[in-house]
Amino acid sequence: MRNPQIENLFSSLKLEPAFQAIASALAAPASRRLRLSGLTATAKALCSALLQEATGRPQIIVVEGVKQAEILA
């Protein structure tokens, strides 16, 4: 079941200049990797999902340990 309010929130996040800059950098043909730091685990998960949706590119997410991997999953 989809929640229109959450979808609107995510849509507005994708319009933020910082997000657009990251998505553009990832969409460039020469782009290989991007490192995001300083985000909470929730923000990392959200940003990763939105970037994959925006760019259509596969992702490899490296975390410190099993606990962090479980949090992101």
DOTORMAR-542299 format. One record per atom (N, C-alpha, C, O): atom name; residue number from 1; x, y, z. Coordinates in steps of 0.05 Angstrom, whole numbers, plus 5000, padded with zeros to 4 digits. Each point is the difference from the previous one (the first is absolute). Example, Ala and Ser with C-alpha at 12.3 -4.5 7.8 and 13.67 -1.06 7.14 Angstrom:
ATOM   at     i      X      Y      Z
ATOM    N     1   5264   4886   5156
ATOM   CA     1   4982   5024   5000
ATOM    C     1   5018   5024   5000
ATOM    O     1   5021   5000   5013
ATOM    N     2   4972   5021   4973
ATOM   CA     2   5016   5024   5001
ATOM    C     2   4985   5022   5014
ATOM    O     2   5010   5022   5004
% end
This chain:
ATOM   at     i      X      Y      Z
ATOM    N     1   5017   4977   5000
ATOM   CA     1   4983   5023   5000
ATOM    C     1   5018   5025   5000
ATOM    O     1   5018   5002   5016
ATOM    N     2   4976   5016   4966
ATOM   CA     2   5016   5024   4998
ATOM    C     2   4988   5023   5015
ATOM    O     2   4976   5003   5002
ATOM    N     3   5042   5013   5010
ATOM   CA     3   4991   5024   5015
ATOM    C     3   5006   5025   4984
ATOM    O     3   5024   5006   4996
ATOM    N     4   4956   5008   4994
ATOM   CA     4   5005   5024   4984
ATOM    C     4   5017   5021   5014
ATOM    O     4   5015   5014   4987
ATOM    N     5   4982   4989   5039
ATOM   CA     5   5015   5021   5014
ATOM    C     5   5030   4993   5000
ATOM    O     5   5016   5018   4997
ATOM    N     6   4990   4957   5007
ATOM   CA     6   5028   4992   4999
ATOM    C     6   5012   5002   4972
ATOM    O     6   5022   5009   4997
ATOM    N     7   4962   4984   4983
ATOM   CA     7   5009   5002   4973
ATOM    C     7   5005   5030   4993
ATOM    O     7   5019   5006   4985
ATOM    N     8   4965   5012   5025
ATOM   CA     8   5004   5028   4995
ATOM    C     8   5025   5010   5014
ATOM    O     8   5015   5016   4989
ATOM    N     9   4990   4974   5035
ATOM   CA     9   5025   5007   5014
ATOM    C     9   5024   4991   4985
ATOM    O     9   5019   5015   4996
ATOM    N    10   4981   4960   4994
ATOM   CA    10   5023   4989   4985
ATOM    C    10   5003   5016   4974
ATOM    O    10   5023   5006   4992
ATOM    N    11   4955   5001   4995
ATOM   CA    11   5002   5016   4975
ATOM    C    11   5013   5027   5006
ATOM    O    11   5016   5010   4984
ATOM    N    12   4977   5002   5038
ATOM   CA    12   5011   5026   5006
ATOM    C    12   5030   4997   5007
ATOM    O    12   5016   5018   4994
ATOM    N    13   4992   4960   5019
ATOM   CA    13   5028   4996   5006
ATOM    C    13   5016   4998   4974
ATOM    O    13   5023   5009   4999
ATOM    N    14   4966   4978   4981
ATOM   CA    14   5014   4996   4974
ATOM    C    14   5004   5027   4986
ATOM    O    14   5017   5002   4982
ATOM    N    15   4968   5018   5025
ATOM   CA    15   5003   5027   4987
ATOM    C    15   5020   5018   5014
ATOM    O    15   5007   5021   4990
ATOM    N    16   5003   4970   5033
ATOM   CA    16   5020   5016   5015
ATOM    C    16   5025   5003   4983
ATOM    O    16   5009   4980   4988
ATOM    N    17   5003   5043   5012
ATOM   CA    17   5025   5004   4984
ATOM    C    17   5023   4981   5007
ATOM    O    17   5014   4990   4982
ATOM    N    18   4989   5004   5043
ATOM   CA    18   5022   4982   5008
ATOM    C    18   4995   4972   4989
ATOM    O    18   5018   4987   4990
ATOM    N    19   4957   5004   5012
ATOM   CA    19   4993   4973   4989
ATOM    C    19   5004   5000   4969
ATOM    O    19   5011   4981   4989
ATOM    N    20   4980   5040   4998
ATOM   CA    20   5003   5002   4971
ATOM    C    20   5029   4999   4992
ATOM    O    20   5007   4988   4980
ATOM    N    21   5010   5025   5035
ATOM   CA    21   5029   5000   4994
ATOM    C    21   5012   4972   5002
ATOM    O    21   5015   4992   4983
ATOM    N    22   4977   4994   5038
ATOM   CA    22   5010   4973   5004
ATOM    C    22   4990   4981   4978
ATOM    O    22   5015   4985   4989
ATOM    N    23   4959   5017   5005
ATOM   CA    23   4988   4983   4979
ATOM    C    23   5013   5006   4973
ATOM    O    23   5005   4982   4984
ATOM    N    24   5000   5044   5010
ATOM   CA    24   5013   5007   4975
ATOM    C    24   5029   4988   4998
ATOM    O    24   5008   4991   4979
ATOM    N    25   5006   5011   5044
ATOM   CA    25   5027   4989   5000
ATOM    C    25   5000   4970   4996
ATOM    O    25   5018   4990   4986
ATOM    N    26   4963   4996   5025
ATOM   CA    26   4998   4971   4997
ATOM    C    26   4991   4992   4972
ATOM    O    26   5008   4980   4990
ATOM    N    27   4976   5037   4998
ATOM   CA    27   4989   4993   4973
ATOM    C    27   5021   5005   4978
ATOM    O    27   4996   4990   4978
ATOM    N    28   5025   5025   5028
ATOM   CA    28   5020   5005   4980
ATOM    C    28   5014   4974   4992
ATOM    O    28   5006   4984   5017
ATOM    N    29   4999   5013   4957
ATOM   CA    29   5013   4975   4991
ATOM    C    29   5026   4993   5013
ATOM    O    29   5007   4977   5004
ATOM    N    30   5009   5043   5003
ATOM   CA    30   5026   4995   5011
ATOM    C    30   4999   4996   5030
ATOM    O    30   5021   4994   5013
ATOM    N    31   4956   5008   4999
ATOM   CA    31   4997   4997   5029
ATOM    C    31   5004   4971   5008
ATOM    O    31   4987   4983   4989
ATOM    N    32   5030   5013   5030
ATOM   CA    32   5004   4972   5010
ATOM    C    32   4990   4997   5028
ATOM    O    32   4987   4980   5007
ATOM    N    33   5020   5039   5010
ATOM   CA    33   4992   4996   5028
ATOM    C    33   4994   5027   5013
ATOM    O    33   5008   5021   4991
ATOM    N    34   4977   4976   5031
ATOM   CA    34   4993   5024   5015
ATOM    C    34   5001   4992   5029
ATOM    O    34   4991   4978   5008
ATOM    N    35   5019   5039   5009
ATOM   CA    35   5002   4994   5028
ATOM    C    35   4983   5021   5015
ATOM    O    35   5004   5024   4998
ATOM    N    36   4976   4965   5017
ATOM   CA    36   4983   5018   5016
ATOM    C    36   5007   4995   5029
ATOM    O    36   5001   4977   5009
ATOM    N    37   5003   5044   5006
ATOM   CA    37   5007   4996   5028
ATOM    C    37   4985   5022   5016
ATOM    O    37   4990   5020   4989
ATOM    N    38   5009   4976   5037
ATOM   CA    38   4988   5019   5017
ATOM    C    38   4969   4998   5002
ATOM    O    38   4987   5017   5011
ATOM    N    39   5002   4961   4978
ATOM   CA    39   4972   4996   5001
ATOM    C    39   4993   4979   5020
ATOM    O    39   5016   4982   5006
ATOM    N    40   4960   5020   5005
ATOM   CA    40   4991   4979   5018
ATOM    C    40   4994   4975   4984
ATOM    O    40   4998   5001   4975
ATOM    N    41   4999   4976   5038
ATOM   CA    41   4994   4975   4985
ATOM    C    41   4974   5003   4985
ATOM    O    41   4998   4990   4977
ATOM    N    42   4982   5023   5034
ATOM   CA    42   4975   5003   4986
ATOM    C    42   5003   5018   4976
ATOM    O    42   4989   4994   4979
ATOM    N    43   5026   5027   5023
ATOM   CA    43   5005   5018   4978
ATOM    C    43   5016   4986   4978
ATOM    O    43   4994   5004   4976
ATOM    N    44   5025   4979   5031
ATOM   CA    44   5015   4985   4980
ATOM    C    44   4982   4981   4985
ATOM    O    44   5002   4998   4975
ATOM    N    45   4981   4988   5039
ATOM   CA    45   4982   4982   4987
ATOM    C    45   4981   5014   4981
ATOM    O    45   4996   4992   4977
ATOM    N    46   4993   5031   5032
ATOM   CA    46   4982   5015   4983
ATOM    C    46   5014   5012   4976
ATOM    O    46   4990   4998   4978
ATOM    N    47   5033   5013   5027
ATOM   CA    47   5016   5012   4978
ATOM    C    47   5008   4979   4979
ATOM    O    47   4998   5005   4976
ATOM    N    48   5010   4972   5034
ATOM   CA    48   5008   4978   4982
ATOM    C    48   4976   4991   4982
ATOM    O    48   5003   4997   4976
ATOM    N    49   4974   5000   5037
ATOM   CA    49   4976   4992   4985
ATOM    C    49   4992   5021   4979
ATOM    O    49   4994   4993   4977
ATOM    N    50   5006   5032   5031
ATOM   CA    50   4992   5021   4982
ATOM    C    50   5020   5004   4977
ATOM    O    50   4993   5005   4977
ATOM    N    51   5033   4992   5029
ATOM   CA    51   5020   5002   4979
ATOM    C    51   4998   4977   4980
ATOM    O    51   5004   5004   4976
ATOM    N    52   4991   4972   5034
ATOM   CA    52   4997   4977   4981
ATOM    C    52   4975   5005   4983
ATOM    O    52   5002   4995   4975
ATOM    N    53   4977   5015   5036
ATOM   CA    53   4976   5006   4984
ATOM    C    53   5005   5022   4980
ATOM    O    53   4991   4998   4977
ATOM    N    54   5024   5022   5031
ATOM   CA    54   5005   5023   4982
ATOM    C    54   5020   4994   4978
ATOM    O    54   4997   5010   4978
ATOM    N    55   5022   4972   5027
ATOM   CA    55   5021   4995   4981
ATOM    C    55   4997   4973   4985
ATOM    O    55   5009   4997   4978
ATOM    N    56   4978   4984   5036
ATOM   CA    56   4997   4974   4988
ATOM    C    56   5026   4983   5000
ATOM    O    56   5001   4979   4988
ATOM    N    57   5019   5032   5026
ATOM   CA    57   5026   4986   5001
ATOM    C    57   5001   4981   5024
ATOM    O    57   4989   5006   5021
ATOM    N    58   5025   4972   4976
ATOM   CA    58   5003   4982   5023
ATOM    C    58   5018   5013   5021
ATOM    O    58   5016   5018   4995
ATOM    N    59   4981   4972   5030
ATOM   CA    59   5015   5011   5022
ATOM    C    59   5014   4977   5016
ATOM    O    59   4989   4978   5002
ATOM    N    60   5034   5029   5008
ATOM   CA    60   5013   4983   5020
ATOM    C    60   5004   5018   5025
ATOM    O    60   5012   5021   4998
ATOM    N    61   4976   4970   5024
ATOM   CA    61   5002   5016   5024
ATOM    C    61   5017   4985   5020
ATOM    O    61   4995   4977   5007
ATOM    N    62   5027   5036   5001
ATOM   CA    62   5019   4988   5019
ATOM    C    62   4995   5013   5027
ATOM    O    62   4999   5024   5003
ATOM    N    63   4998   4959   5017
ATOM   CA    63   4996   5009   5028
ATOM    C    63   5021   4988   5018
ATOM    O    63   5015   4982   4992
ATOM    N    64   4986   5028   5032
ATOM   CA    64   5020   4991   5019
ATOM    C    64   4997   4972   5010
ATOM    O    64   5020   4986   5005
ATOM    N    65   4955   5005   4998
ATOM   CA    65   4996   4973   5011
ATOM    C    65   4972   4990   4995
ATOM    O    65   4984   5012   4987
ATOM    N    66   5011   4965   5025
ATOM   CA    66   4974   4986   4996
ATOM    C    66   4977   5017   5011
ATOM    O    66   4978   5002   4988
ATOM    N    67   5026   5010   5035
ATOM   CA    67   4979   5016   5012
ATOM    C    67   4992   5023   4982
ATOM    O    67   4976   5005   4996
ATOM    N    68   5043   5009   4992
ATOM   CA    68   4994   5022   4982
ATOM    C    68   4986   4990   4975
ATOM    O    68   4982   5013   4989
ATOM    N    69   5026   4964   5001
ATOM   CA    69   4987   4988   4977
ATOM    C    69   4971   4993   5006
ATOM    O    69   4982   5005   4983
ATOM    N    70   5013   4984   5040
ATOM   CA    70   4973   4994   5008
ATOM    C    70   4983   5025   5003
ATOM    O    70   4976   5000   4992
ATOM    N    71   5035   5021   5018
ATOM   CA    71   4985   5025   5003
ATOM    C    71   4993   5011   4973
ATOM    O    71   4977   5009   4996
ATOM    N    72   5041   4990   4984
ATOM   CA    72   4994   5010   4973
ATOM    C    72   4980   4983   4986
ATOM    O    72   4983   5009   4985
ATOM    N    73   5018   4965   5020
ATOM   CA    73   4981   4981   4987
ATOM    C    73   4972   5005   5010
ATOM    O    73   4982   4987   4992
% end
